[in-house]
Amino acid sequence: MLRYTLMRLGIFAGCLVVVWGAVYSGVFPRGFGDSNGLWVLLLALVLSAPVSWVVLRKERDRASVQIAARVERLKAGLDADRRQEDVDDDASRAQGGAAAPR
């Protein structure tokens, strides 16, 4: 996941440099007044999104597999905890103890 994030930031930084050069060379229009910096950032963000969507497809799929596996491990752990609580509750009731309210 960290690798994907760093690659995405790298693509954004590359787009930022390209857009900055294009704006200051006159290829892209400049922003109004003092908004030129914001214009460059916004334009770089808009351009980097589709580029990273296409270029990082395999890395995004790899990250989603890792996340899905982590979620499945967490679900399995929660189910095991829930089953253990049920076993403990049943054992407590069998011994005649009062079960804690849920």
C-alpha positions as CSV (number, residue, x, y, z in Angstrom):
1,M,0.0,0.0,0.0
2,L,2.9,2.4,0.8
3,R,4.4,1.6,-2.5
4,Y,1.2,2.5,-4.4
5,T,0.9,5.8,-2.4
6,L,4.5,6.7,-3.2
7,M,4.1,5.9,-6.8
8,R,0.9,8.0,-6.9
9,L,2.7,10.9,-5.3
10,G,5.5,10.6,-7.8
11,I,3.1,10.8,-10.7
12,F,1.5,13.9,-9.1
13,A,5.0,15.5,-8.6
14,G,5.8,14.8,-12.3
15,C,2.6,16.3,-13.4
16,L,3.2,19.3,-11.2
17,V,6.5,19.9,-12.8
18,V,5.1,19.5,-16.3
19,V,2.1,21.8,-15.6
20,W,4.3,24.4,-13.9
21,G,6.6,24.5,-17.0
22,A,3.6,24.6,-19.4
23,V,1.9,27.4,-17.5
24,Y,5.1,29.5,-17.2
25,S,6.0,28.9,-20.8
26,G,2.5,30.0,-22.0
27,V,1.3,26.6,-23.3
28,F,-1.4,26.6,-20.5
29,P,-3.2,29.8,-19.4
30,R,-2.1,31.5,-16.2
31,G,-4.4,31.8,-13.2
32,F,-6.2,35.1,-12.4
33,G,-4.2,37.4,-10.1
34,D,-2.6,35.6,-7.1
35,S,-4.4,32.3,-7.9
36,N,-1.7,31.0,-10.3
37,G,-0.2,28.6,-7.7
38,L,-3.6,27.1,-6.9
39,W,-4.3,26.8,-10.6
40,V,-1.1,24.9,-11.2
41,L,-1.8,22.5,-8.3
42,L,-5.4,21.9,-9.4
43,L,-4.4,21.3,-13.0
44,A,-1.7,18.9,-11.9
45,L,-4.1,17.0,-9.7
46,V,-6.7,16.7,-12.5
47,L,-4.0,15.5,-14.9
48,S,-2.4,13.1,-12.5
49,A,-5.6,11.2,-11.7
50,P,-6.2,9.6,-15.0
51,V,-2.5,9.0,-15.6
52,S,-2.2,7.1,-12.3
53,W,-5.5,5.3,-13.0
54,V,-4.0,3.8,-16.1
55,V,-0.3,3.5,-15.1
56,L,-0.8,2.1,-11.6
57,R,-3.5,-0.5,-12.5
58,K,-1.4,-3.5,-11.6
59,E,-0.1,-2.0,-8.4
60,R,-3.6,-1.0,-7.3
61,D,-4.8,-4.6,-7.9
62,R,-1.9,-5.9,-5.9
63,A,-2.7,-3.5,-3.0
64,S,-6.4,-4.4,-3.1
65,V,-5.5,-8.1,-2.8
66,Q,-3.4,-7.3,0.3
67,I,-6.2,-5.3,1.8
68,A,-8.8,-8.0,1.1
69,A,-6.6,-10.6,2.8
70,R,-6.1,-8.4,5.8
71,V,-9.9,-7.9,6.1
72,E,-10.5,-11.6,5.9
73,R,-8.0,-12.3,8.7
74,L,-9.7,-9.7,10.9
75,K,-13.1,-11.2,10.2
76,A,-11.8,-14.7,11.0
77,G,-10.4,-13.3,14.3
78,L,-13.6,-11.6,15.2
79,D,-15.6,-14.8,14.4
80,A,-13.2,-16.9,16.6
81,D,-13.6,-14.4,19.5
82,R,-17.4,-14.5,19.1
83,R,-17.4,-18.3,19.1
84,Q,-15.2,-18.4,22.2
85,E,-17.5,-15.9,24.0
86,D,-20.5,-18.2,23.1
87,V,-18.6,-21.3,24.5
88,D,-17.7,-19.4,27.7
89,D,-21.3,-18.2,28.1
90,D,-22.7,-21.7,27.6
91,A,-20.2,-23.1,30.1
92,S,-21.2,-20.4,32.6
93,R,-24.9,-21.1,32.2
94,A,-24.2,-24.9,32.6
95,Q,-22.5,-24.3,35.9
96,G,-25.4,-22.3,37.1
97,G,-23.8,-18.9,37.0
98,A,-25.5,-15.8,35.8
99,A,-24.5,-14.7,32.4
100,A,-23.6,-11.1,31.8
101,P,-26.2,-9.2,29.9
102,R,-25.5,-8.3,26.3
